[in-house]
């Protein structure tokens, strides 16, 4: 049992989501992780003890946690961009995460969840905050936004775009099952790009204006190439997918079209607040989002299932 410091709370963990980056770690492909580590960065938990200096939380509060560990004094932190802190660490990747029955956590990383929000839905706040943060990196208001990839993050990016006030939203994928779920979530345009290009899908959805913003939530060589080829003059490409290898960069095309390439890393605190609100209000659909549920002792079984059945998984959840 962890012993908490004065500025910490003790969390009883109820639900932890398995993320695509966890799968990369499982295979040893995550470029930035540190061994040894307790994984898990998507969490729904209950406070069972509070430190003497904790002011805004009490025993019994239902919370989720911002898993970023930041210094608070570098320039990025000074301007509120804790997500790109010069010494950033992430719980569950570089430091111990939440795949444990009880975890000590500093108050500054906590977020209140409504008392009636199920713990498994609270664990969806973190990936939804990624989607919110991704959209906010662009000029999204009234924009035509195309999202590459209809998996967990791509779906949440597309739903976030609609919730935040984009003009029209398209999500593409080559897995029809993922697109079927995207349609069930109310995403406006869902197109299979198995037999057509991303550019053709964008033409179908948006017409001659095409896409103002292309968000790559897939993070593979094919998606990067497709995004660049489908970009039009003055469009924005937001890189959200977790790339595993370097990509070629066609600089003349970017220059001559004045295409804006935008990096995106996780979220800021306001994105968490939006994500909690969208889930609580039902603005972002979560029904059916959790496709598999496992106990902690089935952790390895969960990873193997995700590996072998990628079309059947939106979000697998570990429940304590």
Protein Blocks (a to p, Z undefined) as FASTA:
>chain_A
ZZddfkbccdddfbdcddfklmmmmnopafkbccdddehjbdcdddfbdcfklmkbcehi
acdddfbdcehlamklmnopamlgfkbccehilpccfbdfbdcddfklpccddfklcfkl
mmmmmmmmmmmmmmmmpcfehpacddehjbfklmmmmmmmmmnopabdcdddfbfklmmm
mmmnopabacdfklbcfklmmmmmnomnlpfbdcdfkopaklmmmmmmmpcehiacddfb
dcfbdcdddfklmmmnopacdddehiafklmmmmmmmmmnomaccehkambdcdfklmmm
mmmmmmmmmmlpcbdcddZZ
